[in-house]
Amino acid sequence: MSAEVAEVQAFLDGGVGRIVLNRPRALNSLTHGMITAVRATLDEWATDDRVRVVVLTGAGERGLCAGADIRAMHDDAKAGGAGTRAFFRDEYRLNALIARYPKPYVAVMDGITMGGGVGLSAHGAVRIVTERSTVAMPETRIGLVPDVGGSRLLAHAPGELGIHLGLTSASMGPGDALLCGFADHFVPSARIPELLDALARGADPADPAASATGPTTADVDAVVAAHAEPAPAAALAEQRTWIDACYAADTAEEIVEHLLNSGVPEAKEAVELILANSPTAVKAALAALRRARTLPSLEAVLDQEYRVSCAALDGHDLVEGIRAQVIDKDRNPRWEPAALAGVTAVDVARFLAPREGDELGLA
């Protein structure tokens, strides 16, 4: 009988601590055990002098991480959601740690990088996309709201691009990920092994050319930049005019009306995406993203996201959205309410209001 393969592999490569998410058949989707393992590894390496740099990658050819294991979330939510609340709590605390990690943290966002995968990568010090990268916060598609600190990234994207991405659940290619502040460098996938070798050599204490104290984030950034190339064009850059105009409207209904009246084919496509998503999640996401613009720190945003995610767990649409997308795969969710007009201000306020027992307390 073969030994069980760890879902998170952690090892030293020269002076680099390598973390590999290792569920390739499930697109490296995150279990609670994986979150716990990554956290334990980072806590240990924070004071380990052998580790000068941390690099996160995903096993397989398809992506870094497609997000949380939403099948498990579906089953737990139907049983009351206690396990998912614990998962969110530990996941968001890990996202905060990554953002403040004391050593250079490099994330290779090759292939699909969505939801929880963004949380493990886009808060790192040096973030890399390739020609295969597909980056997204697709939560409204399943009745959830952008989380893992993604609402802060979306809120601070140029103009109204983040609102567009959050409400539609649309994906970004590498150029758009750079434009929207989710990544720093474009490195072709064929050059990633060469880059990892260069990082390992530059951080290896045994290498005479390596710094005695280890490379700084600026040093690591320079190594990555030396392997980088100009990114593909950002498609969203050419669409800023109608996106900024339409998504500045006060309400989700007004946004949809402006999109329909814009006369832009891409705007009509955006309406179709928005109206296919959970109406409750769309309205909650709009409120959460706009409020995230005013919050002072990632920790404050994560605190808000925990309240919002716990509120979603108590609602109807999260279980139904996961059912439609990955359990039955009929792609025909029965949202409650079924339309934006049915979601009241009181419904939205429930997502943002402090709730006893649903406070993360990071800020």
ZAMARGU-4260 file (C-alpha; in steps of 0.2 Angstrom, whole numbers, plus 5000, padded with zeros to 4 digits):
<rodrens>
0) 5000/5000/5000 | 5007/5017/4995 | 5010/5030/5008 | 4997/5044/5009 | 5003/5060/5000
5) 5002/5076/5010 | 4990/5089/5003 | 5003/5102/5008 | 5021/5099/5004 | 5034/5109/5013
10) 5053/5108/5010 | 5069/5118/5009 | 5077/5122/4992 | 5093/5131/4996 | 5088/5145/5007
15) 5070/5145/5000 | 5056/5137/5010 | 5044/5129/4997 | 5026/5127/5000 | 5017/5117/4987
20) 4998/5115/4987 | 4996/5097/4982 | 4978/5092/4977 | 4980/5093/4959 | 4965/5082/4954
25) 4954/5095/4964 | 4964/5110/4957 | 4972/5111/4974 | 4956/5117/4982 | 4958/5121/5000
30) 4953/5110/5015 | 4954/5115/5033 | 4969/5104/5035 | 4978/5112/5021 | 4975/5129/5029
35) 4981/5123/5046 | 4997/5115/5038 | 5002/5131/5028 | 4999/5141/5044 | 5010/5129/5055
40) 5024/5129/5041 | 5024/5148/5040 | 5024/5150/5059 | 5039/5138/5060 | 5049/5146/5046
45) 5047/5164/5053 | 5061/5160/5065 | 5070/5147/5056 | 5087/5155/5050 | 5088/5142/5036
50) 5073/5149/5027 | 5077/5166/5019 | 5062/5167/5006 | 5046/5158/5005 | 5038/5152/4988
55) 5021/5146/4986 | 5016/5135/4971 | 5003/5123/4966 | 5005/5105/4960 | 5000/5100/4943
60) 4998/5110/4927 | 4981/5117/4929 | 4982/5130/4943 | 4989/5136/4960 | 4972/5135/4968
65) 4954/5135/4963 | 4948/5141/4981 | 4940/5132/4995 | 4934/5114/4994 | 4916/5120/4992
70) 4909/5102/4991 | 4914/5101/5009 | 4907/5118/5013 | 4890/5113/5006 | 4889/5098/5017
75) 4894/5107/5032 | 4883/5122/5029 | 4868/5110/5028 | 4873/5103/5045 | 4874/5121/5053
80) 4890/5128/5047 | 4901/5126/5062 | 4915/5119/5053 | 4915/5132/5039 | 4915/5146/5052
85) 4931/5138/5059 | 4938/5136/5042 | 4935/5155/5038 | 4942/5160/5054 | 4958/5151/5052
90) 4959/5155/5033 | 4957/5174/5036 | 4970/5174/5050 | 4982/5165/5038 | 4978/5179/5025
95) 4983/5192/5037 | 4999/5183/5042 | 5004/5181/5024 | 5002/5200/5021 | 5013/5204/5036
100) 5026/5189/5034 | 5043/5194/5041 | 5052/5186/5026 | 5050/5188/5007 | 5034/5178/5002
105) 5033/5174/4983 | 5017/5167/4976 | 5017/5159/4958 | 4999/5162/4952 | 5001/5150/4937
110) 4985/5144/4930 | 4968/5145/4939 | 4970/5156/4955 | 4953/5160/4962 | 4945/5163/4979
115) 4955/5156/4993 | 4969/5154/4981 | 4970/5173/4979 | 4970/5174/4998 | 4986/5163/4999
120) 4994/5173/4985 | 4989/5190/4981 | 4993/5197/4999 | 5011/5191/4997 | 5026/5202/4994
125) 5030/5197/4977 | 5016/5190/4966 | 5019/5182/4949 | 5007/5178/4935 | 5010/5168/4919
130) 5001/5167/4902 | 4991/5153/4909 | 4984/5163/4924 | 4966/5165/4927 | 4963/5175/4942
135) 4945/5178/4950 | 4935/5182/4965 | 4919/5172/4959 | 4910/5171/4975 | 4893/5179/4970
140) 4891/5165/4958 | 4888/5153/4973 | 4879/5165/4985 | 4895/5171/4994 | 4903/5188/4994
145) 4922/5191/4990 | 4932/5187/5005 | 4950/5181/5010 | 4955/5200/5009 | 4949/5200/4990
150) 4936/5213/4994 | 4951/5225/4999 | 4960/5221/4983 | 4944/5224/4973 | 4940/5240/4982
155) 4957/5247/4978 | 4957/5242/4960 | 4957/5257/4948 | 4941/5266/4946 | 4926/5254/4947
160) 4935/5239/4940 | 4934/5230/4957 | 4915/5233/4958 | 4913/5226/4940 | 4923/5210/4944
165) 4915/5208/4961 | 4897/5209/4955 | 4900/5199/4939 | 4912/5186/4946 | 4922/5188/4930
170) 4940/5182/4928 | 4956/5191/4925 | 4969/5186/4913 | 4987/5191/4918 | 4987/5208/4911
175) 4971/5212/4920 | 4978/5205/4936 | 4992/5216/4935 | 4981/5231/4931 | 4970/5228/4946
180) 4983/5226/4959 | 4982/5207/4961 | 5000/5203/4954 | 5017/5212/4952 | 5026/5203/4938
185) 5022/5193/4922 | 5034/5178/4920 | 5031/5165/4906 | 5027/5148/4913 | 5042/5140/4904
190) 5054/5152/4914 | 5047/5148/4931 | 5059/5133/4935 | 5073/5144/4930 | 5067/5158/4942
195) 5064/5146/4956 | 5082/5140/4954 | 5088/5158/4954 | 5079/5162/4970 | 5086/5146/4978
200) 5104/5151/4974 | 5101/5169/4979 | 5095/5164/4996 | 5106/5149/5000 | 5118/5153/5014
205) 5130/5140/5007 | 5132/5150/4991 | 5147/5163/4992 | 5137/5175/4982 | 5122/5175/4993
210) 5119/5188/5006 | 5124/5184/5024 | 5108/5190/5031 | 5097/5184/5016 | 5089/5193/5002
215) 5076/5207/5006 | 5060/5209/4997 | 5068/5221/4985 | 5081/5209/4981 | 5069/5195/4978
220) 5058/5207/4967 | 5074/5211/4957 | 5077/5193/4954 | 5059/5190/4948 | 5060/5206/4937
225) 5075/5199/4928 | 5065/5184/4923 | 5049/5194/4919 | 5043/5200/4902 | 5030/5212/4896
230) 5013/5206/4900 | 4999/5203/4888 | 4987/5218/4886 | 4974/5221/4900 | 4957/5219/4892
235) 4949/5229/4906 | 4960/5244/4902 | 4951/5248/4886 | 4934/5246/4895 | 4937/5258/4909
240) 4925/5272/4901 | 4909/5262/4902 | 4914/5252/4918 | 4918/5268/4928 | 4902/5277/4922
245) 4890/5262/4925 | 4896/5255/4941 | 4897/5272/4950 | 4878/5271/4951 | 4871/5270/4969
250) 4862/5254/4968 | 4864/5237/4960 | 4847/5240/4950 | 4854/5257/4944 | 4870/5249/4939
255) 4861/5236/4928 | 4850/5250/4920 | 4866/5260/4916 | 4874/5244/4909 | 4859/5240/4898
260) 4858/5258/4892 | 4876/5260/4888 | 4875/5253/4871 | 4891/5243/4874 | 4890/5224/4870
265) 4902/5220/4884 | 4891/5229/4896 | 4876/5219/4891 | 4887/5203/4894 | 4890/5210/4911
270) 4872/5212/4915 | 4869/5194/4910 | 4883/5189/4922 | 4876/5199/4936 | 4858/5193/4934
275) 4864/5175/4934 | 4872/5177/4951 | 4864/5177/4968 | 4854/5194/4970 | 4857/5194/4988
280) 4876/5191/4986 | 4877/5204/4973 | 4869/5218/4984 | 4879/5212/4999 | 4895/5212/4989
285) 4892/5230/4982 | 4889/5236/5000 | 4904/5227/5007 | 4916/5233/4993 | 4911/5251/4995
290) 4913/5250/5013 | 4930/5241/5011 | 4936/5257/5002 | 4935/5266/5019 | 4942/5253/5030
295) 4960/5257/5036 | 4969/5240/5034 | 4968/5222/5028 | 4964/5216/5045 | 4949/5228/5046
300) 4943/5221/5029 | 4945/5203/5035 | 4935/5207/5051 | 4921/5213/5039 | 4922/5198/5028
305) 4921/5186/5042 | 4904/5194/5047 | 4898/5194/5029 | 4903/5176/5026 | 4895/5170/5042
310) 4879/5179/5037 | 4880/5170/5020 | 4881/5154/5029 | 4865/5157/5038 | 4856/5161/5022
315) 4848/5151/5008 | 4859/5155/4993 | 4876/5148/4998 | 4870/5130/4999 | 4859/5132/4983
320) 4873/5140/4973 | 4885/5126/4977 | 4872/5113/4973 | 4869/5121/4956 | 4887/5123/4952
325) 4896/5108/4958 | 4884/5095/4966 | 4870/5093/4954 | 4879/5104/4941 | 4863/5109/4933
330) 4869/5127/4933 | 4851/5133/4937 | 4851/5140/4955 | 4835/5144/4963 | 4839/5160/4972
335) 4829/5167/4986 | 4824/5181/4983 | 4825/5177/4964 | 4828/5195/4958 | 4838/5211/4964
340) 4822/5220/4968 | 4817/5207/4981 | 4833/5210/4991 | 4829/5224/5004 | 4841/5236/5013
345) 4837/5226/5029 | 4843/5210/5020 | 4860/5219/5015 | 4862/5227/5032 | 4861/5209/5040
350) 4878/5205/5031 | 4887/5220/5038 | 4880/5221/5056 | 4891/5215/5070 | 4885/5198/5076
355) 4889/5190/5093 | 4900/5175/5090 | 4904/5180/5072 | 4919/5193/5076 | 4936/5189/5070
360) 4945/5203/5080 | 4960/5205/5069 | 4959/5224/5068
</rodrens>
